[in-house]
């Protein structure tokens, strides 16, 4: 696998076709994809293969048993961004850098309360109209990944 400049982290994803589509986005955008277990599906699921198409073999993919395992391999350095509907700041105000880790929570629950408490200053939201509850996870990743790419100039 090659060295990626950005890192997309999915915290316990539940929907296989979202993860497949996000894998394609990561390949297209030159980002690594990190999956925090438990997953709501098996990585060999038909939906992953269908959504990931022939991109999956080019993906810088990392799997972690839990968030702590990721932190042990990549200690927090101030380049962590948590994208959540509970963020108080727009992702427009985030200053993405090479080697940033951009976290997205579970489709059905988001992040744990501990994440919101410990990383409150690193929580960002995608602006939406009040009647909208949330965006599709793959759509949210695309929006933020390409803003990070724009900022870094990749």
ZADO-1210 file (C-alpha; in nm, 4 decimals, padded with zeros to 6 digits):
<atoms>
<atom x="00.0000" y="00.0000" z="00.0000" code="UNK" pos="1"/>
<atom x="00.1173" y="00.3501" z="-00.0721" code="UNK" pos="2"/>
<atom x="00.1502" y="00.6350" z="00.1744" code="UNK" pos="3"/>
<atom x="-00.1723" y="00.8348" z="00.2055" code="UNK" pos="4"/>
<atom x="-00.1829" y="01.2011" z="00.2951" code="UNK" pos="5"/>
<atom x="-00.5258" y="01.1976" z="00.4614" code="UNK" pos="6"/>
<atom x="-00.6968" y="00.9402" z="00.6779" code="UNK" pos="7"/>
<atom x="-01.0693" y="00.8733" z="00.6864" code="UNK" pos="8"/>
<atom x="-01.1789" y="00.6831" z="00.9970" code="UNK" pos="9"/>
<atom x="-01.5169" y="00.5116" z="01.0199" code="UNK" pos="10"/>
<atom x="-01.6134" y="00.4329" z="01.3770" code="UNK" pos="11"/>
<atom x="-01.8061" y="00.1041" z="01.3816" code="UNK" pos="12"/>
<atom x="-01.9779" y="00.1455" z="01.0425" code="UNK" pos="13"/>
<atom x="-02.3043" y="-00.0438" z="00.9995" code="UNK" pos="14"/>
<atom x="-02.3988" y="-00.0199" z="00.6308" code="UNK" pos="15"/>
<atom x="-02.1786" y="-00.2089" z="00.3821" code="UNK" pos="16"/>
<atom x="-02.2630" y="-00.0085" z="00.0703" code="UNK" pos="17"/>
<atom x="-02.1685" y="00.3149" z="00.2511" code="UNK" pos="18"/>
<atom x="-01.8308" y="00.1680" z="00.3371" code="UNK" pos="19"/>
<atom x="-01.7840" y="00.0468" z="-00.0216" code="UNK" pos="20"/>
<atom x="-01.8640" y="00.3910" z="-00.1603" code="UNK" pos="21"/>
<atom x="-01.6322" y="00.5540" z="00.0963" code="UNK" pos="22"/>
<atom x="-01.3558" y="00.3148" z="-00.0105" code="UNK" pos="23"/>
<atom x="-01.3976" y="00.4402" z="-00.3676" code="UNK" pos="24"/>
<atom x="-01.3848" y="00.7997" z="-00.2443" code="UNK" pos="25"/>
<atom x="-01.0643" y="00.7285" z="-00.0536" code="UNK" pos="26"/>
<atom x="-00.8959" y="00.5761" z="-00.3575" code="UNK" pos="27"/>
<atom x="-01.0057" y="00.8695" z="-00.5737" code="UNK" pos="28"/>
<atom x="-00.8956" y="01.1244" z="-00.3144" code="UNK" pos="29"/>
<atom x="-00.5695" y="00.9564" z="-00.2141" code="UNK" pos="30"/>
<atom x="-00.6815" y="00.8900" z="00.1438" code="UNK" pos="31"/>
<atom x="-00.6421" y="00.5841" z="00.3631" code="UNK" pos="32"/>
<atom x="-00.9533" y="00.4241" z="00.5107" code="UNK" pos="33"/>
<atom x="-00.9456" y="00.3094" z="00.8727" code="UNK" pos="34"/>
<atom x="-01.2286" y="00.0904" z="01.0030" code="UNK" pos="35"/>
<atom x="-01.2871" y="00.0653" z="01.3776" code="UNK" pos="36"/>
<atom x="-01.4541" y="-00.2640" z="01.4782" code="UNK" pos="37"/>
<atom x="-01.7049" y="-00.3983" z="01.5407" code="UNK" pos="38"/>
<atom x="-01.8466" y="-00.3570" z="01.1917" code="UNK" pos="39"/>
<atom x="-02.2129" y="-00.4164" z="01.1139" code="UNK" pos="40"/>
<atom x="-02.1177" y="-00.6458" z="00.8223" code="UNK" pos="41"/>
<atom x="-01.8376" y="-00.8644" z="00.6892" code="UNK" pos="42"/>
<atom x="-01.5841" y="-00.6989" z="00.4598" code="UNK" pos="43"/>
<atom x="-01.6378" y="-00.9708" z="00.2014" code="UNK" pos="44"/>
<atom x="-02.0072" y="-00.8862" z="00.1795" code="UNK" pos="45"/>
<atom x="-02.1544" y="-00.8595" z="-00.1683" code="UNK" pos="46"/>
<atom x="-02.2596" y="-00.4996" z="-00.1011" code="UNK" pos="47"/>
<atom x="-01.8986" y="-00.3959" z="-00.0317" code="UNK" pos="48"/>
<atom x="-01.7791" y="-00.5572" z="-00.3537" code="UNK" pos="49"/>
<atom x="-02.0595" y="-00.3975" z="-00.5553" code="UNK" pos="50"/>
<atom x="-02.0070" y="-00.0470" z="-00.4122" code="UNK" pos="51"/>
<atom x="-01.6278" y="-00.0671" z="-00.4075" code="UNK" pos="52"/>
<atom x="-01.6110" y="-00.2090" z="-00.7602" code="UNK" pos="53"/>
<atom x="-01.2558" y="-00.2610" z="-00.8792" code="UNK" pos="54"/>
<atom x="-01.1289" y="00.0255" z="-00.6613" code="UNK" pos="55"/>
<atom x="-01.1096" y="-00.1889" z="-00.3477" code="UNK" pos="56"/>
<atom x="-00.7795" y="-00.3531" z="-00.4475" code="UNK" pos="57"/>
<atom x="-00.6167" y="-00.0058" z="-00.4623" code="UNK" pos="58"/>
<atom x="-00.7457" y="00.1064" z="-00.1222" code="UNK" pos="59"/>
<atom x="-00.5102" y="00.1776" z="00.1691" code="UNK" pos="60"/>
<atom x="-00.7275" y="-00.0096" z="00.4196" code="UNK" pos="61"/>
<atom x="-00.6576" y="-00.0495" z="00.7902" code="UNK" pos="62"/>
<atom x="-00.8722" y="-00.2317" z="01.0423" code="UNK" pos="63"/>
<atom x="-00.8591" y="-00.1712" z="01.4151" code="UNK" pos="64"/>
<atom x="-01.0173" y="-00.3835" z="01.6884" code="UNK" pos="65"/>
<atom x="-01.1102" y="-00.0681" z="01.8801" code="UNK" pos="66"/>
<atom x="-01.0382" y="00.3041" z="01.8917" code="UNK" pos="67"/>
<atom x="-00.7686" y="00.2530" z="02.1544" code="UNK" pos="68"/>
<atom x="-00.5746" y="00.0312" z="01.9147" code="UNK" pos="69"/>
<atom x="-00.5767" y="00.3104" z="01.6532" code="UNK" pos="70"/>
<atom x="-00.4609" y="00.5622" z="01.9173" code="UNK" pos="71"/>
<atom x="-00.1722" y="00.3317" z="02.0135" code="UNK" pos="72"/>
<atom x="-00.0545" y="00.3176" z="01.6511" code="UNK" pos="73"/>
<atom x="-00.1291" y="00.6858" z="01.5792" code="UNK" pos="74"/>
<atom x="-00.1303" y="00.8867" z="01.9049" code="UNK" pos="75"/>
<atom x="-00.3515" y="01.1964" z="01.8953" code="UNK" pos="76"/>
<atom x="-00.1488" y="01.4908" z="01.7673" code="UNK" pos="77"/>
<atom x="-00.4011" y="01.7691" z="01.7169" code="UNK" pos="78"/>
<atom x="-00.4706" y="01.6610" z="01.3586" code="UNK" pos="79"/>
<atom x="-00.7928" y="01.4789" z="01.4532" code="UNK" pos="80"/>
<atom x="-01.1280" y="01.6026" z="01.3292" code="UNK" pos="81"/>
<atom x="-01.4584" y="01.4492" z="01.4366" code="UNK" pos="82"/>
<atom x="-01.7446" y="01.5183" z="01.1971" code="UNK" pos="83"/>
<atom x="-02.0759" y="01.5064" z="01.3781" code="UNK" pos="84"/>
<atom x="-02.4173" y="01.6677" z="01.3809" code="UNK" pos="85"/>
<atom x="-02.3342" y="01.7571" z="01.7438" code="UNK" pos="86"/>
<atom x="-02.0373" y="01.9742" z="01.6466" code="UNK" pos="87"/>
<atom x="-02.0632" y="02.3421" z="01.7324" code="UNK" pos="88"/>
<atom x="-01.8383" y="02.4644" z="01.4486" code="UNK" pos="89"/>
<atom x="-01.8692" y="02.4263" z="01.0739" code="UNK" pos="90"/>
<atom x="-01.6155" y="02.2060" z="00.8992" code="UNK" pos="91"/>
<atom x="-01.5357" y="02.5199" z="00.6948" code="UNK" pos="92"/>
<atom x="-01.3423" y="02.6436" z="00.9987" code="UNK" pos="93"/>
<atom x="-01.1338" y="02.3257" z="01.0314" code="UNK" pos="94"/>
<atom x="-00.7693" y="02.3566" z="00.9304" code="UNK" pos="95"/>
<atom x="-00.6962" y="02.0226" z="00.7673" code="UNK" pos="96"/>
<atom x="-00.3336" y="01.9213" z="00.7209" code="UNK" pos="97"/>
<atom x="-00.1512" y="01.6321" z="00.5632" code="UNK" pos="98"/>
<atom x="-00.1772" y="01.3215" z="00.7824" code="UNK" pos="99"/>
<atom x="-00.5028" y="01.4455" z="00.9384" code="UNK" pos="100"/>
<atom x="-00.7403" y="01.1833" z="01.0745" code="UNK" pos="101"/>
<atom x="-01.1024" y="01.2669" z="00.9909" code="UNK" pos="102"/>
<atom x="-01.3448" y="01.0620" z="01.2001" code="UNK" pos="103"/>
<atom x="-01.7055" y="00.9763" z="01.1198" code="UNK" pos="104"/>
<atom x="-01.9330" y="00.8053" z="01.3723" code="UNK" pos="105"/>
<atom x="-02.1726" y="00.5159" z="01.3394" code="UNK" pos="106"/>
<atom x="-02.4597" y="00.5754" z="01.1010" code="UNK" pos="107"/>
<atom x="-02.7141" y="00.5065" z="01.3760" code="UNK" pos="108"/>
<atom x="-02.5465" y="00.6466" z="01.6899" code="UNK" pos="109"/>
<atom x="-02.2568" y="00.8740" z="01.6019" code="UNK" pos="110"/>
<atom x="-01.9751" y="00.8775" z="01.8584" code="UNK" pos="111"/>
<atom x="-01.9655" y="00.7882" z="02.2260" code="UNK" pos="112"/>
<atom x="-02.0277" y="01.0616" z="02.4829" code="UNK" pos="113"/>
<atom x="-01.6632" y="01.0302" z="02.5865" code="UNK" pos="114"/>
<atom x="-01.5501" y="01.1398" z="02.2375" code="UNK" pos="115"/>
<atom x="-01.7798" y="01.4425" z="02.2525" code="UNK" pos="116"/>
<atom x="-01.6454" y="01.5357" z="02.5941" code="UNK" pos="117"/>
<atom x="-01.2721" y="01.4775" z="02.5368" code="UNK" pos="118"/>
<atom x="-01.2558" y="01.6075" z="02.1788" code="UNK" pos="119"/>
<atom x="-01.5192" y="01.8813" z="02.1936" code="UNK" pos="120"/>
<atom x="-01.2852" y="02.1359" z="02.0327" code="UNK" pos="121"/>
<atom x="-01.2199" y="01.8940" z="01.7447" code="UNK" pos="122"/>
<atom x="-01.5889" y="01.8301" z="01.6659" code="UNK" pos="123"/>
<atom x="-01.7176" y="01.9876" z="01.3458" code="UNK" pos="124"/>
<atom x="-02.0493" y="01.9749" z="01.1641" code="UNK" pos="125"/>
<atom x="-02.1628" y="02.0031" z="00.8066" code="UNK" pos="126"/>
<atom x="-02.4148" y="02.2904" z="00.7924" code="UNK" pos="127"/>
<atom x="-02.7684" y="02.1721" z="00.7154" code="UNK" pos="128"/>
<atom x="-03.1163" y="02.3130" z="00.7223" code="UNK" pos="129"/>
<atom x="-03.2949" y="02.2625" z="01.0568" code="UNK" pos="130"/>
<atom x="-03.5417" y="02.0076" z="00.9186" code="UNK" pos="131"/>
<atom x="-03.2557" y="01.7787" z="00.8078" code="UNK" pos="132"/>
<atom x="-03.1478" y="01.5275" z="01.0723" code="UNK" pos="133"/>
<atom x="-02.8312" y="01.4044" z="00.9001" code="UNK" pos="134"/>
<atom x="-02.6641" y="01.3219" z="00.5699" code="UNK" pos="135"/>
<atom x="-02.5789" y="00.9834" z="00.4257" code="UNK" pos="136"/>
<atom x="-02.2379" y="00.8812" z="00.5621" code="UNK" pos="137"/>
<atom x="-02.0753" y="00.8463" z="00.2183" code="UNK" pos="138"/>
<atom x="-02.2060" y="01.1902" z="00.1206" code="UNK" pos="139"/>
<atom x="-02.0680" y="01.3434" z="00.4403" code="UNK" pos="140"/>
<atom x="-01.7275" y="01.1828" z="00.3817" code="UNK" pos="141"/>
<atom x="-01.7193" y="01.3139" z="00.0238" code="UNK" pos="142"/>
<atom x="-01.7996" y="01.6691" z="00.1340" code="UNK" pos="143"/>
<atom x="-01.5326" y="01.6826" z="00.4028" code="UNK" pos="144"/>
<atom x="-01.2648" y="01.4797" z="00.2216" code="UNK" pos="145"/>
<atom x="-01.2701" y="01.7090" z="-00.0786" code="UNK" pos="146"/>
<atom x="-01.2620" y="02.0188" z="00.1414" code="UNK" pos="147"/>
<atom x="-00.9509" y="01.8752" z="00.3088" code="UNK" pos="148"/>
<atom x="-00.7990" y="01.8073" z="-00.0333" code="UNK" pos="149"/>
<atom x="-00.8796" y="02.1644" z="-00.1411" code="UNK" pos="150"/>
<atom x="-00.7178" y="02.3102" z="00.1702" code="UNK" pos="151"/>
<atom x="-00.4039" y="02.0998" z="00.1442" code="UNK" pos="152"/>
<atom x="-00.3738" y="02.1513" z="-00.2290" code="UNK" pos="153"/>
<atom x="-00.3416" y="01.7871" z="-00.3218" code="UNK" pos="154"/>
</atoms>
